[in-house]
Amino acid sequence: MNPLLATWPLLLGMAILMLGAGLQATILGLRATLEGFPTPVTGLVMSCYYVGYLLGTQIAPRALQRVGHVRAFAALAALASVASLVHASWVHPLPWALMRLVSGLCFAGIYVVAESWLNHRASRTNRGRLLAIYMLVLYVGLGSAQFLLVLTSPESPAPFMLISALISLAMVPIVASAQHTPEPAVPHRVRYRDLYRNSPLGVVAVAASGLISSIIFSMGPVYARLSGNGPRGVAAFMAVSILAAVLTQYPVGRLSDRVDRRTVIASACTLATLVAASIVFLGPLPRGLFLALTALFSGSALTLYSLSVSHVNDKLEPAQMVDASSALLMMNGMAAAAGPVLAGSLIHAFGPRAYFATLGTLTGALTIYDLWRKSRRAAVPRELKGPFINTQQIVTCAGLADAERGAQLAPVKAAEAAPSSP
């Protein structure tokens, strides 16, 4: 049977879920600004998602082993749906922070179920293509969700009701189809010190990508609103920021398979830094040019996670990849939790320009560190490089998918990492 025909219920369900998740992250930032929340407080509220996500990486696999995939998914989706309604009922930083934490935990479990089902249906010959299509669906869903802002007033409960309905609706095709999923493997920890010694740039870049991505997804709506945009302008800004990554992941990844990945990381960071500096120092720009520069920045910066993970795996034995995937996921999540707080505090102190100034500083610092590491260690020989791992980071949802994927794809990665692989 055609694998796409076999997995379309999953893809449909996850696309609907991404519409709800993408709208939730944007409407919270926008509504918090409209309600007059101090920007540092908004950043703290948004960071609570990543705290929940980290908790989810520990709790979700155990819950799946106890109650099974279908019941776990239904329970987590229902809880995430309720959390959205609580946002509408109590517009206050404290309950919002708690519900953001709950949402992060829920989406962690949801992604384990979804990707376990996908991997169960995939084979070695079509797994990479299915995962690429799956990640494309996620990004398109997140980007398209931004345009749902124009359907309702951001100051009313209606957007949160729409989010709850979308999350609930996503359960229908997935629960109806995910009945034969394997039990997930629980990731095992590795020593971070050894991981850093093995690939210093990869580890630092994974952490930096967590900071950068969480700022884009969580504080982007706040920046757009404080810059004078209405709901339509916020929607356009976030859609451009997210959808740009859809276009850049594959070509940048393919390039990194052919040349030193450190060169590609440095190039992406340099481009992002120059674009961010242009936005900060050139002052008000024509709207079309501003959106084009925003797309160029996000399209470069949001490739860093995939490039970093691929670079780390180039230095690992196949048997180490599962443990490393879990450790990198945890490191990325911890950094992501700090991103919105950092950006929110700087925006509060220095104004909206601090948004791109903060992002540009992070990419610039990573460029310098990358070039220094290149001077200290030779490149990985091309015949020993593994293929690019297209693990786009969906930080507004959950990253546990990458750890679960690593656990289930270990045999495939082992074969692909062999010197004889193309």
C-alpha positions as CSV (number, residue, x, y, z in Angstrom):
1,M,0.0,0.0,0.0
2,N,1.2,3.5,-0.8
3,P,2.7,4.9,2.5
4,L,1.1,8.3,1.9
5,L,-2.3,6.7,1.7
6,A,-1.6,4.7,4.8
7,T,-0.5,7.8,6.8
8,W,-2.9,10.5,5.5
9,P,-5.1,10.3,8.7
10,L,-2.0,11.1,10.8
11,L,-0.9,13.9,8.5
12,L,-4.4,15.4,8.4
13,G,-4.7,15.2,12.2
14,M,-1.3,16.8,12.8
15,A,-2.0,19.6,10.3
16,I,-5.2,20.4,12.2
17,L,-3.3,20.2,15.5
18,M,-0.6,22.6,14.2
19,L,-3.3,25.1,13.2
20,G,-4.4,25.2,16.9
21,A,-0.8,25.2,18.3
22,G,0.4,27.9,15.9
23,L,-2.6,30.1,16.6
24,Q,-2.2,29.6,20.4
25,A,1.4,30.8,20.6
26,T,0.6,33.9,18.5
27,I,-2.6,34.9,20.2
28,L,-1.1,34.6,23.6
29,G,1.7,37.0,22.8
30,L,-0.6,39.4,21.0
31,R,-3.3,39.3,23.7
32,A,-0.8,39.8,26.5
33,T,0.4,42.9,24.8
34,L,-3.2,44.2,24.4
35,E,-3.9,43.5,28.0
36,G,-0.9,45.6,29.1
37,F,1.2,42.7,30.6
38,P,4.8,44.0,31.2
39,T,7.0,42.5,28.4
40,P,9.2,40.6,30.9
41,V,6.1,39.0,32.4
42,T,4.9,38.0,28.9
43,G,8.3,36.5,28.3
44,L,8.1,34.5,31.5
45,V,4.6,33.3,30.7
46,M,5.7,32.1,27.2
47,S,8.8,30.4,28.7
48,C,6.6,28.2,30.9
49,Y,5.7,26.2,27.8
50,Y,9.2,25.0,27.6
51,V,9.3,24.1,31.3
52,G,6.3,21.9,30.6
53,Y,7.9,20.5,27.5
54,L,11.0,19.5,29.6
55,L,8.7,17.8,32.1
56,G,6.9,16.1,29.2
57,T,10.1,14.6,28.0
58,Q,10.3,12.8,31.3
59,I,6.7,11.9,32.0
60,A,5.2,11.1,28.5
61,P,7.2,8.0,27.7
62,R,6.3,6.4,31.1
63,A,2.7,7.3,30.6
64,L,2.6,5.7,27.2
65,Q,4.0,2.5,28.6
66,R,1.3,2.4,31.2
67,V,-1.9,3.3,29.4
68,G,-1.0,2.8,25.7
69,H,-0.7,5.2,22.7
70,V,-4.4,5.8,21.9
71,R,-5.6,6.5,25.4
72,A,-2.6,8.6,26.2
73,F,-3.1,10.7,23.1
74,A,-6.8,11.3,23.7
75,A,-6.1,12.3,27.3
76,L,-3.3,14.7,26.5
77,A,-5.2,16.3,23.6
78,A,-8.3,16.8,25.8
79,L,-6.2,18.4,28.5
80,A,-4.5,20.7,26.0
81,S,-7.9,21.7,24.7
82,V,-9.1,22.5,28.2
83,A,-5.9,24.6,28.8
84,S,-6.8,26.8,25.8
85,L,-10.3,27.5,27.3
86,V,-8.7,28.4,30.6
87,H,-6.7,31.1,28.8
88,A,-9.9,32.6,27.7
89,S,-11.6,32.4,31.1
90,W,-8.8,33.9,33.3
91,V,-6.8,36.6,31.5
92,H,-4.0,36.9,34.1
93,P,-0.3,36.0,34.0
94,L,-0.5,33.4,36.7
95,P,-3.1,31.0,35.2
96,W,-1.7,31.7,31.8
97,A,1.7,30.6,32.9
98,L,0.3,27.4,34.5
99,M,-1.7,26.6,31.3
100,R,1.4,27.2,29.1
101,L,3.2,24.6,31.3
102,V,0.3,22.2,30.9
103,S,0.3,22.7,27.1
104,G,4.0,22.0,26.8
105,L,3.7,18.8,28.7
106,C,0.7,17.7,26.7
107,F,2.2,18.3,23.3
108,A,5.3,16.3,24.3
109,G,3.1,13.2,24.7
110,I,1.1,13.9,21.6
111,Y,4.2,14.0,19.5
112,V,5.5,10.7,20.8
113,V,2.2,9.0,19.8
114,A,2.1,10.6,16.4
115,E,5.7,9.9,15.4
116,S,5.6,6.3,16.8
117,W,2.6,5.7,14.5
118,L,4.4,7.2,11.6
119,N,7.6,5.2,12.1
120,H,5.5,2.0,12.6
121,R,4.0,2.5,9.1
122,A,7.4,3.5,7.5
123,S,10.0,1.2,6.0
124,R,13.7,1.9,5.5
125,T,13.1,2.8,1.8
126,N,10.5,5.4,2.5
127,R,11.1,6.6,6.1
128,G,13.2,9.6,5.2
129,R,10.6,10.8,2.6
130,L,7.7,10.3,5.1
131,L,9.5,12.2,7.8
132,A,10.3,15.0,5.4
133,I,6.6,15.2,4.4
134,Y,5.5,15.1,8.0
135,M,7.8,18.0,9.0
136,L,6.6,19.9,6.0
137,V,3.0,19.4,7.1
138,L,3.9,20.7,10.6
139,Y,5.6,23.9,9.3
140,V,2.8,24.6,6.8
141,G,0.2,24.2,9.6
142,L,2.1,26.5,11.9
143,G,2.5,29.1,9.2
144,S,-1.1,28.9,8.0
145,A,-2.4,29.2,11.6
146,Q,-1.2,32.8,11.6
147,F,-3.9,33.8,9.2
148,L,-6.6,32.5,11.5
149,L,-6.0,35.7,13.5
150,V,-8.0,37.7,11.0
151,L,-11.2,35.5,11.6
152,T,-11.8,36.6,15.2
153,S,-11.1,39.5,17.4
154,P,-7.9,39.0,19.5
155,E,-9.6,40.7,22.5
156,S,-12.5,38.2,22.6
157,P,-12.6,34.6,23.9
158,A,-13.3,33.4,20.3
159,P,-9.6,32.7,19.3
160,F,-9.2,30.4,22.3
161,M,-12.4,28.6,21.6
162,L,-11.2,28.1,18.0
163,I,-7.9,26.7,19.3
164,S,-9.7,24.3,21.6
165,A,-12.0,23.2,18.8
166,L,-9.0,22.5,16.4
167,I,-7.1,20.5,19.1
168,S,-10.2,18.4,19.7
169,L,-10.9,18.0,16.0
170,A,-7.3,16.7,15.5
171,M,-8.0,13.7,17.7
172,V,-10.6,12.3,15.3
173,P,-8.4,11.0,12.4
174,I,-5.4,10.2,14.6
175,V,-7.3,8.2,17.3
176,A,-9.2,6.4,14.6
177,S,-6.0,5.3,12.9
178,A,-3.2,5.0,15.5
179,Q,-4.2,1.5,16.8
180,H,-1.1,-0.5,16.0
181,T,1.8,1.7,17.3
182,P,4.8,0.1,19.0
183,E,5.7,0.9,22.5
184,P,8.1,3.9,22.6
185,A,11.7,3.4,23.8
186,V,12.6,5.6,26.8
187,P,15.7,7.7,25.9
188,H,18.7,7.2,28.1
189,R,20.9,10.1,29.3
190,V,24.5,10.6,28.3
191,R,27.2,12.7,29.9
192,Y,27.0,16.3,28.6
193,R,30.7,16.7,29.2
194,D,31.6,13.9,26.9
195,L,29.2,15.1,24.3
196,Y,30.7,18.6,24.4
197,R,34.2,17.2,24.2
198,N,33.2,15.2,21.1
199,S,31.5,18.1,19.3
200,P,31.8,21.5,21.0
201,L,30.3,23.5,18.1
202,G,27.4,21.1,17.7
203,V,26.5,21.3,21.4
204,V,26.8,25.1,21.6
205,A,24.8,25.5,18.4
206,V,22.0,23.3,19.6
207,A,21.7,25.4,22.7
208,A,21.9,28.6,20.7
209,S,19.2,27.4,18.3
210,G,16.9,26.8,21.2
211,L,17.3,30.4,22.3
212,I,16.8,31.8,18.8
213,S,13.8,29.6,17.9
214,S,11.9,30.2,21.1
215,I,12.4,34.0,20.8
216,I,11.1,33.9,17.2
217,F,8.0,31.7,18.0
218,S,7.1,33.2,21.4
219,M,8.2,36.9,21.3
220,G,7.7,37.5,17.6
221,P,4.0,38.4,18.0
222,V,4.9,40.7,20.9
223,Y,7.5,42.5,18.8
224,A,5.1,42.8,15.8
225,R,2.4,44.3,18.1
226,L,4.8,46.7,19.8
227,S,6.0,47.8,16.4
228,G,2.5,49.1,15.7
229,N,1.0,46.2,13.7
230,G,-2.6,45.2,14.1
231,P,-3.7,41.5,14.1
232,R,-3.3,41.3,10.3
233,G,0.2,42.7,10.5
234,V,1.1,40.3,13.3
235,A,-0.3,37.4,11.3
236,A,1.7,38.3,8.2
237,F,4.9,38.8,10.2
238,M,4.7,35.4,11.9
239,A,3.6,33.6,8.8
240,V,6.6,34.9,6.9
241,S,8.9,34.0,9.8
242,I,7.6,30.4,9.9
243,L,7.0,29.5,6.3
244,A,10.4,30.8,5.2
245,A,11.9,27.8,7.0
246,V,9.9,25.4,4.8
247,L,11.8,26.7,1.8
248,T,15.3,26.6,3.2
249,Q,15.6,23.4,5.2
250,Y,16.2,21.0,2.3
251,P,18.6,23.0,0.1
252,V,20.7,24.1,3.1
253,G,20.8,20.5,4.4
254,R,21.8,19.1,1.0
255,L,24.6,21.7,0.9
256,S,25.9,20.6,4.3
257,D,26.1,17.0,3.1
258,R,28.6,18.2,0.4
259,V,30.8,20.7,2.3
260,D,32.0,21.2,5.9
261,R,28.9,21.6,8.0
262,R,30.7,24.2,10.1
263,T,31.1,26.4,7.0
264,V,27.3,26.1,6.4
265,I,26.5,26.9,10.0
266,A,28.8,29.9,9.9
267,S,27.4,31.1,6.6
268,A,23.8,30.8,7.8
269,C,24.7,32.7,11.1
270,T,26.6,35.4,9.2
271,L,23.7,36.0,6.8
272,A,21.2,36.1,9.7
273,T,23.4,38.5,11.6
274,L,23.8,40.9,8.7
275,V,20.0,40.8,8.1
276,A,19.2,41.5,11.7
277,A,21.7,44.4,11.9
278,S,20.1,45.9,8.7
279,I,16.6,45.8,10.3
280,V,17.9,47.3,13.5
281,F,20.1,50.1,12.1
282,L,18.3,51.1,8.9
283,G,15.2,52.3,10.8
284,P,11.7,52.1,9.4
285,L,11.6,50.1,6.2
286,P,9.0,49.6,3.4
287,R,6.7,46.8,4.5
288,G,7.6,44.6,1.6
289,L,11.3,44.9,2.2
290,F,10.9,44.4,5.9
291,L,8.9,41.1,5.4
292,A,11.5,40.0,2.8
293,L,14.3,40.6,5.3
294,T,12.3,38.8,8.0
295,A,11.9,35.8,5.8
296,L,15.6,35.8,5.0
297,F,16.5,36.0,8.7
298,S,14.2,33.2,9.8
299,G,15.0,31.0,6.8
300,S,18.6,31.1,7.8
301,A,18.3,31.0,11.6
302,L,15.7,28.2,11.7
303,T,18.1,25.8,9.9
304,L,20.6,25.8,12.8
305,Y,19.0,23.0,14.8
306,S,19.0,20.5,11.9
307,L,22.6,21.5,11.0
308,S,23.8,21.2,14.6
309,V,22.2,17.8,15.2
310,S,23.7,16.5,11.9
311,H,27.1,17.9,12.9
312,V,27.0,16.2,16.3
313,N,26.0,12.8,14.7
314,D,28.9,13.1,12.3
315,K,31.2,12.6,15.3
316,L,29.3,9.7,16.9
317,E,29.2,6.0,16.6
318,P,25.8,4.6,15.5
319,A,25.2,3.1,18.9
320,Q,25.6,6.5,20.6
321,M,23.0,8.4,18.5
322,V,19.9,7.5,20.5
323,D,21.4,8.7,23.8
324,A,22.8,11.8,22.1
325,S,19.5,12.7,20.6
326,S,17.8,12.7,24.1
327,A,20.6,14.8,25.6
328,L,20.6,17.3,22.8
329,L,16.8,17.6,23.1
330,M,17.1,18.3,26.8
331,M,19.8,20.9,26.2
332,N,17.8,22.6,23.5
333,G,14.7,22.7,25.6
334,M,16.5,24.3,28.6
335,A,17.9,27.0,26.4
336,A,14.5,27.6,24.8
337,A,13.0,28.1,28.2
338,A,15.4,31.1,28.8
339,G,14.8,32.7,25.3
340,P,11.5,34.5,25.9
341,V,12.5,35.8,29.3
342,L,15.8,37.2,27.9
343,A,14.1,38.8,24.9
344,G,11.2,40.1,26.9
345,S,13.5,41.8,29.4
346,L,15.5,43.4,26.7
347,I,12.5,44.6,24.7
348,H,11.1,46.1,27.9
349,A,14.4,47.9,28.6
350,F,15.3,49.0,25.1
351,G,12.1,48.9,23.0
352,P,11.0,46.7,20.0
353,R,14.4,47.0,18.2
354,A,15.9,44.8,20.9
355,Y,14.0,41.8,19.3
356,F,16.2,41.6,16.2
357,A,19.2,43.0,18.1
358,T,19.0,40.1,20.5
359,L,18.6,37.6,17.7
360,G,21.5,39.1,15.7
361,T,23.8,39.1,18.7
362,L,23.1,35.4,19.3
363,T,23.8,34.5,15.6
364,G,26.8,36.7,15.5
365,A,28.3,35.1,18.7
366,L,27.7,31.7,17.2
367,T,29.5,32.7,14.0
368,I,32.6,33.8,16.0
369,Y,32.6,30.6,18.0
370,D,32.1,28.5,14.8
371,L,35.1,30.2,13.1
372,W,37.2,29.7,16.3
373,R,36.3,26.0,16.4
374,K,37.2,25.6,12.7
375,S,40.7,26.9,13.6
376,R,41.1,24.3,16.3
377,R,39.9,21.1,14.6
378,A,39.9,19.6,11.1
379,A,36.7,19.0,9.2
380,V,35.0,15.6,9.2
381,P,36.1,13.7,6.0
382,R,33.3,13.6,3.6
383,E,33.3,9.8,3.4
384,L,32.7,9.7,7.2
385,K,29.8,12.2,7.3
386,G,26.3,10.9,7.9
387,P,23.5,12.3,5.8
388,F,21.7,15.5,6.9
389,I,19.1,14.9,9.5
390,N,16.0,16.9,8.7
391,T,14.8,17.5,12.3
392,Q,13.3,20.9,12.1
393,Q,12.6,22.3,15.5
394,I,9.0,23.1,16.2
395,V,9.6,24.8,19.5
396,T,6.1,26.1,19.8
397,C,4.9,22.6,20.0
398,A,7.3,20.0,21.4
399,G,10.7,18.6,20.6
400,L,10.3,15.2,22.1
401,A,9.6,14.0,18.6
402,D,13.3,14.2,17.9
403,A,14.2,12.0,20.8
404,E,11.5,9.5,20.0
405,R,12.5,9.5,16.3
406,G,16.1,8.9,17.3
407,A,15.1,5.9,19.4
408,Q,13.1,4.3,16.6
409,L,15.4,5.1,13.8
410,A,18.7,3.9,15.4
411,P,19.0,0.9,13.0
412,V,18.4,3.1,10.0
413,K,20.9,5.8,11.1
414,A,23.5,3.1,11.8
415,A,23.2,1.9,8.2
416,E,23.2,5.4,6.8
417,A,26.2,6.5,8.8
418,A,28.4,3.8,7.3
419,P,31.2,5.0,5.0
420,S,29.6,3.3,2.1
421,S,26.5,5.4,2.2
422,P,26.1,7.9,-0.6
